[in-house]
């Protein structure tokens, strides 16, 4: 195969590695593109193209993550990963690991790790790279990588997210949730929420949001049941869609532009966490982004007007 063909065959894997290290679609895409430029400029063909490209994208991602952490420390309000609608890399033998590792909950746990710990964990635990490959990718000895993995596992296990095992049951509950949301059915929403449910929004200070954090089934149900009927009055619609491997939805304005996404964590037949991303900087990869401030003004006017 040509260089281009080899690279394109491995592009899904490279993006999936970079996204799990960076939690950003845009930064992952940039890391993959930089990997291509370095590969294309290399005067020789590596013995293993996969090893070379995986190492390159990992090292680029580690460097980007180190600088990104400074920006995240100054972030306005709760910070969430950029929503991912579909993972381009599929491996039937690793399907469970791949799905769990891309969830919002898992990515937030990965944020607790150092860049090296995170990279070692992703390569070894998610993609099953050998320790020799991991060591080459992060520039450490195999013994050092084993220690990094032990520390990473300890952090991850302490807060590892658990999800509904039955995918169909999870989707059915999400369907009922979004039906109740569409109808403003507070009671129906309440029945689907865990008693200690939390709803958290990431606006980054660049968009209005329902609230940074709301806790408890009653409060969350009432807020959702009040606000979303108002959104429908200003022609905001939503389409259920998997977000980061979990049930979710994409909300759009009357022109079809992306307003925000929601992702649901489901466990024991109840919704335990609702995460919304409305920061426009995190939505551009999905499509043209709506003017959330303009919609907020419309909603306020609609609230003052009788039905």
MIDREN-528597 format. One record per atom (N, C-alpha, C): x negated, y, z negated; residue in three letters. Coordinates in steps of 0.2 Angstrom, whole numbers, padded with zeros to 4 digits. Atoms other than C-alpha are relative to their C-alpha. Layout:
<rs>
X  Y  Z  ALA
...
</rs>
This chain:
<rs>
-0004  -0006  0000  UNK
0000  0000  0000  UNK
-0004  0006  0000  UNK
0003  -0006  0000  UNK
-0005  0018  0002  UNK
0000  0003  -0007  UNK
0000  -0003  0007  UNK
-0009  0029  -0013  UNK
0007  0003  -0001  UNK
-0007  -0003  0001  UNK
0008  0038  -0011  UNK
0005  -0006  -0002  UNK
-0004  0005  0001  UNK
0017  0021  -0010  UNK
-0001  -0003  -0007  UNK
0002  0003  0007  UNK
0008  0014  -0026  UNK
0003  0005  -0005  UNK
-0002  -0005  0005  UNK
0012  0030  -0035  UNK
0007  0000  -0001  UNK
-0007  0000  0001  UNK
0030  0031  -0031  UNK
0003  -0006  -0003  UNK
-0002  0006  0003  UNK
0032  0013  -0036  UNK
0000  0000  -0008  UNK
0002  0000  0007  UNK
0025  0017  -0053  UNK
0003  0007  -0003  UNK
-0003  -0007  0003  UNK
0034  0035  -0055  UNK
0005  -0001  -0005  UNK
-0005  0001  0005  UNK
0049  0028  -0065  UNK
-0004  -0002  -0007  UNK
0003  0002  0006  UNK
0037  0020  -0078  UNK
-0004  0006  -0003  UNK
0004  -0006  0003  UNK
0026  0036  -0079  UNK
0004  0005  -0003  UNK
-0005  -0005  0003  UNK
0041  0047  -0082  UNK
0002  -0002  -0006  UNK
-0003  0002  0006  UNK
0048  0036  -0095  UNK
-0005  0000  -0006  UNK
0006  -0001  0005  UNK
0031  0036  -0104  UNK
0000  0007  -0003  UNK
0000  -0007  0001  UNK
0030  0054  -0103  UNK
0006  0003  -0004  UNK
-0006  -0003  0003  UNK
0048  0058  -0108  UNK
0000  -0002  -0008  UNK
0000  0003  0007  UNK
0046  0047  -0124  UNK
-0005  0004  -0004  UNK
0005  -0003  0004  UNK
0030  0056  -0129  UNK
0002  0008  -0001  UNK
-0001  -0008  0000  UNK
0036  0074  -0125  UNK
0007  0002  -0002  UNK
-0007  -0002  0001  UNK
0055  0073  -0127  UNK
0003  0006  0004  UNK
-0002  -0005  -0005  UNK
0057  0085  -0112  UNK
0000  -0003  0007  UNK
0000  0002  -0007  UNK
0062  0081  -0095  UNK
-0004  0004  0005  UNK
0004  -0004  -0004  UNK
0054  0096  -0087  UNK
-0008  -0001  -0001  UNK
0007  0001  0001  UNK
0037  0093  -0096  UNK
-0002  -0007  0002  UNK
0002  0007  -0002  UNK
0038  0074  -0092  UNK
-0001  0001  0008  UNK
0000  0000  -0007  UNK
0041  0078  -0074  UNK
-0007  0004  0002  UNK
0006  -0004  -0001  UNK
0026  0091  -0074  UNK
-0006  -0005  -0001  UNK
0005  0004  0001  UNK
0015  0078  -0082  UNK
-0001  -0006  0005  UNK
0001  0005  -0005  UNK
0019  0065  -0069  UNK
-0003  0003  0007  UNK
0002  -0004  -0006  UNK
0016  0078  -0055  UNK
-0008  0001  -0001  UNK
0007  -0001  0001  UNK
-0001  0082  -0063  UNK
-0004  -0007  0001  UNK
0003  0007  0000  UNK
-0005  0063  -0064  UNK
-0001  -0001  0008  UNK
0001  0001  -0007  UNK
-0002  0062  -0045  UNK
-0006  0004  0003  UNK
0005  -0005  -0002  UNK
-0013  0077  -0042  UNK
-0007  -0003  -0001  UNK
0006  0003  0002  UNK
-0027  0069  -0051  UNK
-0002  -0007  0003  UNK
0001  0006  -0004  UNK
-0025  0052  -0043  UNK
-0001  0001  0007  UNK
0001  -0001  -0007  UNK
-0024  0059  -0026  UNK
-0007  0003  0001  UNK
0007  -0003  -0001  UNK
-0040  0069  -0029  UNK
-0006  -0005  -0002  UNK
0005  0004  0001  UNK
-0049  0054  -0035  UNK
-0003  -0003  0006  UNK
0003  0003  -0007  UNK
-0062  0048  -0022  UNK
0000  -0008  0000  UNK
0000  0007  0000  UNK
-0061  0030  -0027  UNK
0007  -0003  -0002  UNK
-0006  0003  0003  UNK
-0046  0018  -0030  UNK
-0002  -0004  -0006  UNK
0001  0003  0006  UNK
-0045  0011  -0047  UNK
0001  -0008  0001  UNK
-0001  0007  0000  UNK
-0046  -0008  -0051  UNK
0008  -0001  -0001  UNK
-0007  0000  0001  UNK
-0028  -0006  -0058  UNK
0003  0006  0000  UNK
-0003  -0007  -0001  UNK
-0018  0008  -0052  UNK
0005  0001  -0006  UNK
-0005  -0001  0006  UNK
-0005  0005  -0066  UNK
-0004  0002  -0006  UNK
0004  -0002  0005  UNK
-0018  0006  -0079  UNK
-0003  0007  0000  UNK
0003  -0007  -0001  UNK
-0026  0022  -0072  UNK
0005  0005  -0001  UNK
-0005  -0005  0001  UNK
-0010  0031  -0070  UNK
0003  0000  -0007  UNK
-0003  0000  0007  UNK
-0003  0026  -0087  UNK
-0005  0004  -0004  UNK
0005  -0004  0004  UNK
-0019  0032  -0095  UNK
0000  0007  0001  UNK
0000  -0007  -0002  UNK
-0018  0048  -0085  UNK
0006  0004  -0003  UNK
-0006  -0003  0002  UNK
0000  0052  -0089  UNK
0000  0001  -0008  UNK
0000  0000  0007  UNK
-0003  0048  -0107  UNK
-0004  0005  -0003  UNK
0005  -0005  0003  UNK
-0018  0059  -0110  UNK
0003  0007  0002  UNK
-0003  -0006  -0002  UNK
-0009  0073  -0101  UNK
0006  0002  -0005  UNK
-0005  -0001  0005  UNK
0006  0071  -0112  UNK
-0002  0001  -0007  UNK
0003  -0002  0007  UNK
-0004  0071  -0128  UNK
-0002  0007  0000  UNK
0002  -0007  0000  UNK
-0012  0087  -0123  UNK
0006  0005  0000  UNK
-0006  -0004  0000  UNK
0005  0095  -0119  UNK
0004  0000  -0006  UNK
-0004  0001  0007  UNK
0013  0088  -0135  UNK
-0003  0005  -0005  UNK
0003  -0003  0005  UNK
0000  0096  -0145  UNK
0001  0008  0000  UNK
-0001  -0007  -0001  UNK
0003  0114  -0138  UNK
0008  0001  -0001  UNK
-0007  -0001  0001  UNK
0022  0111  -0138  UNK
0002  0000  -0008  UNK
-0001  0000  0007  UNK
0022  0107  -0157  UNK
0000  0007  -0003  UNK
0000  -0007  0002  UNK
0017  0125  -0160  UNK
0006  0004  0001  UNK
-0006  -0003  -0002  UNK
0032  0131  -0151  UNK
0006  -0002  -0003  UNK
-0006  0003  0003  UNK
0044  0119  -0159  UNK
0000  0003  -0008  UNK
0000  -0002  0007  UNK
0038  0125  -0176  UNK
0004  0007  -0001  UNK
-0003  -0007  0000  UNK
0045  0143  -0172  UNK
0007  0000  0003  UNK
-0007  0001  -0003  UNK
0061  0136  -0164  UNK
0005  0003  -0004  UNK
-0006  -0003  0003  UNK
0077  0145  -0168  UNK
0005  -0005  -0001  UNK
-0005  0005  0001  UNK
0088  0133  -0177  UNK
-0002  -0007  0001  UNK
0002  0007  -0001  UNK
0089  0114  -0175  UNK
-0003  -0001  0007  UNK
0003  0001  -0007  UNK
0078  0107  -0161  UNK
0002  -0007  0002  UNK
-0002  0007  -0002  UNK
0084  0092  -0151  UNK
-0004  -0001  0007  UNK
0003  0002  -0006  UNK
0076  0083  -0136  UNK
0004  0003  0006  UNK
-0004  -0001  -0006  UNK
0081  0088  -0118  UNK
0004  -0006  0001  UNK
-0004  0006  -0001  UNK
0096  0077  -0114  UNK
-0002  -0004  0006  UNK
0002  0004  -0006  UNK
0092  0063  -0102  UNK
0006  -0004  0001  UNK
-0006  0003  -0002  UNK
0106  0056  -0092  UNK
-0001  -0007  0002  UNK
0001  0006  -0002  UNK
0098  0041  -0085  UNK
-0008  -0001  0000  UNK
0007  0002  0000  UNK
0081  0032  -0088  UNK
-0002  -0003  0007  UNK
0001  0003  -0007  UNK
0073  0029  -0071  UNK
-0004  -0007  0000  UNK
0003  0006  0001  UNK
0063  0014  -0078  UNK
0004  -0005  -0003  UNK
-0004  0006  0003  UNK
0072  -0003  -0081  UNK
-0005  -0006  0000  UNK
0004  0007  0001  UNK
0064  -0019  -0087  UNK
0005  -0004  -0004  UNK
-0005  0004  0003  UNK
0077  -0032  -0091  UNK
-0003  -0004  -0007  UNK
0003  0003  0005  UNK
0064  -0040  -0103  UNK
-0001  0004  -0006  UNK
0001  -0005  0005  UNK
0063  -0024  -0113  UNK
0006  0005  -0001  UNK
-0005  -0005  0000  UNK
0080  -0017  -0111  UNK
0002  0003  -0007  UNK
-0002  -0002  0007  UNK
0084  -0016  -0130  UNK
-0005  0005  -0002  UNK
0005  -0005  0002  UNK
0068  -0007  -0134  UNK
0000  0006  0004  UNK
-0001  -0006  -0004  UNK
0070  0005  -0119  UNK
0006  0004  -0002  UNK
-0006  -0004  0002  UNK
0087  0010  -0124  UNK
0000  0003  -0007  UNK
0001  -0003  0006  UNK
0084  0012  -0142  UNK
-0005  0006  -0001  UNK
0006  -0005  0001  UNK
0068  0022  -0140  UNK
0002  0007  0004  UNK
-0001  -0006  -0003  UNK
0076  0035  -0129  UNK
0006  0004  -0003  UNK
-0006  -0003  0004  UNK
0091  0039  -0141  UNK
-0003  0006  -0003  UNK
0002  -0006  0004  UNK
0091  0056  -0149  UNK
-0003  -0001  -0007  UNK
0003  0001  0007  UNK
0089  0049  -0166  UNK
-0007  -0003  0000  UNK
0007  0002  0000  UNK
0074  0039  -0161  UNK
-0005  0005  0002  UNK
0004  -0005  -0002  UNK
0066  0053  -0152  UNK
-0002  0005  -0006  UNK
0002  -0004  0005  UNK
0068  0064  -0167  UNK
-0004  -0003  -0006  UNK
0004  0003  0005  UNK
0060  0051  -0178  UNK
-0007  0000  0003  UNK
0007  -0001  -0003  UNK
0045  0051  -0166  UNK
-0003  0007  -0001  UNK
0003  -0006  0001  UNK
0043  0069  -0169  UNK
-0004  0001  -0006  UNK
0004  0000  0006  UNK
0037  0065  -0186  UNK
-0007  -0003  0000  UNK
0007  0003  -0001  UNK
0022  0056  -0179  UNK
-0005  0005  0003  UNK
0005  -0004  -0003  UNK
0006  0063  -0174  UNK
0000  -0002  0008  UNK
0000  0002  -0007  UNK
0003  0064  -0155  UNK
-0003  -0007  0002  UNK
0003  0007  -0001  UNK
-0009  0049  -0156  UNK
0005  -0006  -0002  UNK
-0005  0005  0003  UNK
0003  0039  -0167  UNK
0006  -0001  0005  UNK
-0005  0000  -0005  UNK
0017  0043  -0155  UNK
-0001  -0004  0006  UNK
0002  0003  -0006  UNK
0008  0038  -0140  UNK
-0001  -0007  0000  UNK
0001  0007  0001  UNK
0002  0022  -0147  UNK
0006  -0004  -0001  UNK
-0006  0004  0001  UNK
0019  0017  -0153  UNK
0004  -0001  0006  UNK
-0004  0001  -0007  UNK
0027  0021  -0136  UNK
-0003  -0005  0004  UNK
0003  0005  -0005  UNK
0015  0011  -0126  UNK
0000  -0007  -0003  UNK
0000  0007  0003  UNK
0014  -0004  -0138  UNK
0007  -0002  -0001  UNK
-0006  0002  0002  UNK
0031  -0005  -0145  UNK
0006  0000  0005  UNK
-0005  -0001  -0005  UNK
0042  0001  -0131  UNK
-0002  -0003  0007  UNK
0002  0003  -0007  UNK
0032  -0004  -0115  UNK
-0004  -0006  -0001  UNK
0004  0007  0001  UNK
0022  -0019  -0123  UNK
-0006  0000  0004  UNK
0007  0000  -0002  UNK
0005  -0013  -0117  UNK
-0004  -0004  -0005  UNK
0005  0004  0004  UNK
-0009  -0024  -0123  UNK
-0004  0006  -0004  UNK
0004  -0005  0004  UNK
-0020  -0016  -0137  UNK
-0006  0003  0004  UNK
0005  -0002  -0004  UNK
-0034  -0015  -0124  UNK
0002  0006  0004  UNK
-0003  -0005  -0005  UNK
-0023  -0005  -0112  UNK
0001  0007  -0004  UNK
-0002  -0005  0005  UNK
-0017  0006  -0127  UNK
-0006  0004  -0002  UNK
0007  -0003  0002  UNK
-0035  0009  -0133  UNK
-0003  0005  0006  UNK
0002  -0004  -0006  UNK
-0040  0015  -0115  UNK
0004  0006  0001  UNK
-0005  -0006  -0002  UNK
-0025  0026  -0113  UNK
-0001  0006  -0005  UNK
0001  -0006  0005  UNK
-0028  0036  -0129  UNK
-0007  0001  -0002  UNK
0007  -0001  0001  UNK
-0047  0035  -0130  UNK
-0002  -0001  -0007  UNK
0002  0002  0006  UNK
-0048  0026  -0146  UNK
-0002  -0008  0000  UNK
0001  0007  0000  UNK
-0054  0009  -0151  UNK
0006  -0004  -0002  UNK
-0006  0004  0001  UNK
-0042  -0006  -0152  UNK
0001  0000  -0008  UNK
-0001  0000  0007  UNK
-0045  -0006  -0171  UNK
0004  0006  -0003  UNK
-0004  -0006  0002  UNK
-0040  0012  -0173  UNK
0007  0000  0003  UNK
-0007  0000  -0003  UNK
-0025  0009  -0162  UNK
0005  -0004  -0004  UNK
-0004  0004  0004  UNK
-0019  -0005  -0173  UNK
0002  0004  -0007  UNK
-0002  -0004  0006  UNK
-0020  0007  -0188  UNK
0005  0005  0001  UNK
-0005  -0006  -0002  UNK
-0011  0021  -0179  UNK
0007  -0004  0001  UNK
-0007  0003  -0001  UNK
0003  0008  -0175  UNK
0003  -0002  -0006  UNK
-0003  0002  0007  UNK
0004  0002  -0193  UNK
0003  0007  -0003  UNK
-0003  -0006  0003  UNK
0007  0020  -0198  UNK
0006  0003  0003  UNK
-0006  -0002  -0004  UNK
0019  0024  -0184  UNK
0006  -0004  -0002  UNK
-0005  0004  0002  UNK
0029  0009  -0188  UNK
0003  0001  -0007  UNK
-0002  -0001  0007  UNK
0030  0013  -0206  UNK
0005  0006  0000  UNK
-0004  -0005  0000  UNK
0037  0030  -0202  UNK
0007  -0001  0004  UNK
-0006  0001  -0004  UNK
0049  0024  -0189  UNK
0005  -0005  -0004  UNK
-0005  0005  0004  UNK
0056  0009  -0200  UNK
0003  0004  -0005  UNK
-0003  -0003  0006  UNK
0059  0021  -0214  UNK
0007  0004  0002  UNK
-0006  -0003  -0002  UNK
0072  0030  -0204  UNK
0003  -0002  0007  UNK
-0002  0002  -0006  UNK
0075  0019  -0189  UNK
0008  0000  0001  UNK
-0008  0000  -0001  UNK
0093  0022  -0181  UNK
0002  -0007  0001  UNK
-0003  0006  -0002  UNK
0105  0008  -0180  UNK
0006  0002  0004  UNK
-0005  -0002  -0004  UNK
0118  0008  -0167  UNK
0005  -0006  0001  UNK
-0005  0005  -0001  UNK
0134  -0002  -0163  UNK
-0003  -0005  0005  UNK
0004  0005  -0005  UNK
0127  -0018  -0155  UNK
0004  -0001  0006  UNK
-0004  0001  -0006  UNK
0142  -0021  -0144  UNK
0001  0006  0004  UNK
-0001  -0006  -0004  UNK
0141  -0009  -0130  UNK
0007  0002  0002  UNK
-0007  -0001  -0002  UNK
0159  -0011  -0124  UNK
0004  0003  -0006  UNK
-0003  -0003  0006  UNK
0165  -0007  -0142  UNK
-0002  0007  -0001  UNK
0003  -0007  0001  UNK
0154  0008  -0143  UNK
0004  0005  0006  UNK
-0003  -0004  -0005  UNK
0161  0014  -0126  UNK
0007  0001  -0001  UNK
-0007  -0001  0001  UNK
0179  0011  -0131  UNK
0001  0005  -0005  UNK
-0001  -0005  0005  UNK
0177  0021  -0147  UNK
-0001  0007  0003  UNK
0002  -0006  -0003  UNK
0169  0035  -0137  UNK
0006  0003  0005  UNK
-0006  -0002  -0004  UNK
0184  0035  -0125  UNK
0005  0003  -0004  UNK
-0005  -0003  0005  UNK
0196  0037  -0139  UNK
-0002  0007  -0003  UNK
0002  -0007  0003  UNK
0186  0051  -0146  UNK
0001  0005  0005  UNK
0000  -0006  -0005  UNK
0185  0061  -0130  UNK
0008  0001  0002  UNK
-0007  -0001  -0001  UNK
0204  0058  -0127  UNK
0003  0004  -0006  UNK
-0003  -0004  0006  UNK
0208  0065  -0145  UNK
-0003  0007  0001  UNK
0003  -0006  -0001  UNK
0196  0079  -0141  UNK
0003  0004  0005  UNK
-0003  -0003  -0005  UNK
0204  0083  -0125  UNK
0007  0003  -0002  UNK
-0006  -0002  0003  UNK
0221  0084  -0134  UNK
0001  0004  -0006  UNK
0000  -0004  0006  UNK
0216  0093  -0149  UNK
0003  -0004  -0006  UNK
-0003  0005  0005  UNK
0221  0078  -0160  UNK
-0004  0000  -0006  UNK
0004  0000  0006  UNK
0214  0082  -0177  UNK
0000  -0007  -0003  UNK
-0001  0007  0004  UNK
0221  0066  -0185  UNK
-0004  -0005  0004  UNK
0003  0006  -0003  UNK
0215  0055  -0171  UNK
-0008  0001  0000  UNK
0008  -0001  0001  UNK
0197  0063  -0172  UNK
-0002  -0002  -0007  UNK
0002  0002  0007  UNK
0197  0061  -0191  UNK
-0001  -0008  0000  UNK
0000  0008  0001  UNK
0201  0042  -0189  UNK
-0006  -0003  0003  UNK
0006  0003  -0003  UNK
0186  0040  -0178  UNK
-0007  0002  -0003  UNK
0006  -0003  0003  UNK
0173  0049  -0189  UNK
-0002  -0004  -0006  UNK
0002  0002  0007  UNK
0163  0042  -0203  UNK
0001  0005  -0005  UNK
-0001  -0004  0006  UNK
0166  0050  -0220  UNK
-0005  0006  0000  UNK
0006  -0005  0001  UNK
0149  0058  -0220  UNK
-0003  0002  0007  UNK
0002  -0002  -0007  UNK
0148  0062  -0201  UNK
-0003  0007  0000  UNK
0003  -0007  -0001  UNK
0137  0077  -0196  UNK
0001  0002  0007  UNK
0000  -0003  -0007  UNK
0139  0088  -0181  UNK
-0005  0006  0000  UNK
0006  -0005  0000  UNK
0123  0098  -0176  UNK
-0001  0002  0007  UNK
0001  -0003  -0006  UNK
0120  0110  -0162  UNK
-0007  0003  0001  UNK
0007  -0003  -0002  UNK
0104  0115  -0153  UNK
0002  0006  0005  UNK
0000  -0005  -0005  UNK
0106  0132  -0145  UNK
-0006  0004  0001  UNK
0007  -0003  -0001  UNK
0088  0138  -0148  UNK
0001  0008  0000  UNK
-0001  -0007  0000  UNK
0095  0156  -0151  UNK
0002  0003  0006  UNK
-0001  -0002  -0007  UNK
0099  0157  -0133  UNK
0007  -0001  0002  UNK
-0007  0002  -0002  UNK
0118  0152  -0133  UNK
0004  0000  -0006  UNK
-0005  0001  0006  UNK
0133  0153  -0145  UNK
0001  -0007  -0001  UNK
-0002  0007  0001  UNK
0137  0137  -0153  UNK
0005  -0001  -0006  UNK
-0006  0000  0005  UNK
0151  0130  -0164  UNK
-0003  0001  -0007  UNK
0003  -0001  0006  UNK
0139  0129  -0179  UNK
-0006  -0004  0000  UNK
0006  0003  0000  UNK
0122  0124  -0183  UNK
0000  -0007  -0003  UNK
-0001  0006  0003  UNK
0128  0110  -0194  UNK
0006  0000  -0004  UNK
-0007  0001  0003  UNK
0145  0104  -0200  UNK
0000  -0007  -0003  UNK
0000  0007  0003  UNK
0147  0089  -0212  UNK
0007  -0002  -0002  UNK
-0006  0003  0003  UNK
0161  0078  -0217  UNK
0006  -0001  0006  UNK
-0005  0002  -0005  UNK
0176  0070  -0207  UNK
0005  0006  0001  UNK
-0006  -0005  0000  UNK
0189  0083  -0211  UNK
-0003  0007  0003  UNK
0003  -0006  -0003  UNK
0178  0098  -0207  UNK
-0002  0000  0008  UNK
0002  0001  -0007  UNK
0171  0091  -0191  UNK
0007  -0001  0005  UNK
-0006  0001  -0004  UNK
0188  0085  -0185  UNK
0004  0007  0001  UNK
-0003  -0006  -0001  UNK
0196  0102  -0188  UNK
-0003  0005  0004  UNK
0003  -0005  -0004  UNK
0183  0112  -0180  UNK
0000  -0003  0008  UNK
-0001  0003  -0007  UNK
0183  0100  -0164  UNK
0007  0001  0002  UNK
-0007  0000  -0002  UNK
0202  0100  -0164  UNK
0002  0007  0002  UNK
-0002  -0007  -0001  UNK
0203  0119  -0164  UNK
-0004  0003  0006  UNK
0004  -0004  -0005  UNK
0189  0124  -0152  UNK
0001  -0003  0007  UNK
0000  0003  -0007  UNK
0190  0112  -0138  UNK
0007  0001  0004  UNK
-0006  -0002  -0003  UNK
0208  0116  -0134  UNK
0000  0007  0003  UNK
0001  -0007  -0003  UNK
0203  0134  -0132  UNK
-0005  0000  0006  UNK
0004  0001  -0005  UNK
0189  0129  -0121  UNK
0004  -0002  0006  UNK
-0004  0002  -0005  UNK
0201  0120  -0110  UNK
0004  0006  0003  UNK
-0004  -0005  -0002  UNK
0211  0136  -0109  UNK
-0004  0005  0005  UNK
0005  -0004  -0004  UNK
0196  0145  -0101  UNK
-0003  -0005  0006  UNK
0001  0005  -0006  UNK
0195  0130  -0088  UNK
-0007  -0004  -0001  UNK
0006  0005  0001  UNK
0180  0121  -0097  UNK
0003  -0007  0000  UNK
-0002  0007  0000  UNK
0181  0103  -0093  UNK
-0006  -0004  -0002  UNK
0006  0004  0002  UNK
0170  0088  -0098  UNK
0001  -0007  0003  UNK
0000  0007  -0002  UNK
0166  0071  -0091  UNK
-0004  -0004  -0004  UNK
0004  0004  0004  UNK
0161  0057  -0102  UNK
-0006  -0003  0004  UNK
0006  0002  -0003  UNK
0143  0052  -0098  UNK
-0005  -0003  -0005  UNK
0005  0002  0004  UNK
0129  0042  -0106  UNK
-0005  0005  -0001  UNK
0005  -0005  0001  UNK
0117  0054  -0114  UNK
-0005  -0003  -0005  UNK
0005  0003  0004  UNK
0100  0047  -0120  UNK
0002  -0007  -0002  UNK
-0002  0007  0001  UNK
0107  0029  -0119  UNK
0006  -0001  -0005  UNK
-0006  0001  0005  UNK
0122  0033  -0131  UNK
0006  0003  0004  UNK
-0006  -0003  -0003  UNK
0140  0038  -0127  UNK
0000  0008  -0001  UNK
0000  -0007  0000  UNK
0142  0056  -0123  UNK
0004  0003  0005  UNK
-0003  -0003  -0005  UNK
0148  0069  -0111  UNK
-0003  0007  0002  UNK
0002  -0006  -0003  UNK
0144  0084  -0100  UNK
0005  0005  0000  UNK
-0005  -0005  0000  UNK
0154  0100  -0102  UNK
-0002  0005  0005  UNK
0001  -0004  -0006  UNK
0156  0111  -0087  UNK
0005  0006  0000  UNK
-0004  -0005  0000  UNK
0163  0128  -0084  UNK
0005  -0001  0007  UNK
-0005  0000  -0006  UNK
0177  0132  -0070  UNK
-0004  -0001  0006  UNK
0004  0001  -0006  UNK
0163  0132  -0057  UNK
-0004  -0006  0000  UNK
0004  0006  0000  UNK
0156  0116  -0062  UNK
-0007  0000  -0003  UNK
0007  -0001  0003  UNK
0140  0123  -0070  UNK
0000  -0003  -0007  UNK
0001  0004  0006  UNK
0133  0114  -0085  UNK
0000  0005  -0006  UNK
-0001  -0004  0006  UNK
0139  0122  -0102  UNK
-0004  -0003  -0006  UNK
0004  0003  0005  UNK
0132  0109  -0114  UNK
0001  -0008  0000  UNK
-0001  0007  0000  UNK
0130  0090  -0118  UNK
0002  -0002  -0007  UNK
-0001  0003  0007  UNK
0136  0080  -0133  UNK
-0002  -0007  0001  UNK
0002  0007  0000  UNK
0129  0063  -0138  UNK
0002  -0002  -0007  UNK
-0003  0003  0006  UNK
0137  0052  -0151  UNK
-0004  -0006  -0003  UNK
0003  0005  0003  UNK
0129  0040  -0163  UNK
0006  -0004  -0003  UNK
-0006  0004  0003  UNK
0141  0025  -0167  UNK
-0003  -0006  -0004  UNK
0002  0005  0004  UNK
0139  0013  -0181  UNK
0006  -0003  -0004  UNK
-0006  0003  0004  UNK
0152  0001  -0189  UNK
0007  0003  0002  UNK
-0006  -0002  -0003  UNK
0166  0007  -0178  UNK
0002  0007  -0002  UNK
-0001  -0007  0001  UNK
0164  0025  -0183  UNK
-0006  0004  0003  UNK
0005  -0004  -0003  UNK
0155  0040  -0176  UNK
-0004  0004  -0006  UNK
0004  -0002  0006  UNK
0141  0045  -0188  UNK
-0004  0007  0001  UNK
0004  -0006  -0001  UNK
0132  0059  -0179  UNK
0002  0003  0007  UNK
-0001  -0003  -0006  UNK
0137  0071  -0165  UNK
-0005  0006  0001  UNK
0005  -0005  -0001  UNK
0123  0081  -0157  UNK
0002  0004  0007  UNK
-0001  -0004  -0006  UNK
0126  0095  -0145  UNK
-0006  0004  0002  UNK
0006  -0005  -0002  UNK
0113  0104  -0134  UNK
0003  0005  0005  UNK
-0002  -0006  -0004  UNK
0118  0121  -0127  UNK
-0005  0005  0002  UNK
0006  -0004  -0002  UNK
0101  0129  -0125  UNK
0000  -0001  0007  UNK
0001  0000  -0007  UNK
0101  0134  -0107  UNK
-0006  -0003  0003  UNK
0006  0002  -0002  UNK
0083  0130  -0106  UNK
-0001  -0007  0001  UNK
0000  0007  0000  UNK
0086  0112  -0109  UNK
0005  -0004  0005  UNK
-0005  0003  -0004  UNK
0100  0109  -0096  UNK
-0001  0001  0007  UNK
0001  -0001  -0007  UNK
0093  0115  -0080  UNK
-0001  -0006  0005  UNK
0001  0006  -0004  UNK
0088  0098  -0074  UNK
0006  -0004  0001  UNK
-0006  0004  -0001  UNK
0106  0092  -0075  UNK
0004  0004  0006  UNK
-0003  -0004  -0006  UNK
0112  0106  -0063  UNK
0000  0007  -0002  UNK
-0001  -0008  0001  UNK
0116  0125  -0062  UNK
0003  0001  -0007  UNK
-0003  -0001  0007  UNK
0119  0131  -0080  UNK
0005  0006  -0001  UNK
-0005  -0005  0002  UNK
0134  0141  -0086  UNK
-0002  0005  -0004  UNK
0001  -0005  0004  UNK
0134  0157  -0094  UNK
0004  -0001  -0007  UNK
-0003  0002  0006  UNK
0138  0152  -0112  UNK
0003  0006  -0004  UNK
-0003  -0006  0004  UNK
0140  0169  -0119  UNK
0006  0003  0004  UNK
-0006  -0002  -0004  UNK
0153  0174  -0105  UNK
0006  -0005  -0002  UNK
-0006  0005  0002  UNK
0163  0158  -0110  UNK
0002  0002  -0007  UNK
-0001  -0002  0007  UNK
0161  0163  -0128  UNK
0005  0006  0000  UNK
-0004  -0006  0000  UNK
0169  0180  -0124  UNK
0007  -0002  0002  UNK
-0006  0003  -0003  UNK
0183  0171  -0114  UNK
0004  -0003  -0006  UNK
-0004  0004  0006  UNK
0187  0159  -0129  UNK
0002  0005  -0005  UNK
-0002  -0005  0005  UNK
0188  0174  -0141  UNK
0006  0003  0002  UNK
-0006  -0004  -0002  UNK
0200  0183  -0130  UNK
0006  -0005  0000  UNK
-0005  0005  0000  UNK
0210  0166  -0128  UNK
0003  -0001  -0007  UNK
-0002  0001  0007  UNK
0211  0164  -0147  UNK
0005  0006  -0002  UNK
-0004  -0005  0003  UNK
0219  0181  -0149  UNK
0007  0000  0004  UNK
-0006  0000  -0004  UNK
0232  0178  -0135  UNK
0005  -0006  -0002  UNK
-0005  0006  0002  UNK
0248  0167  -0139  UNK
0000  -0005  0006  UNK
0000  0005  -0005  UNK
0250  0151  -0129  UNK
0005  0001  0005  UNK
</rs>
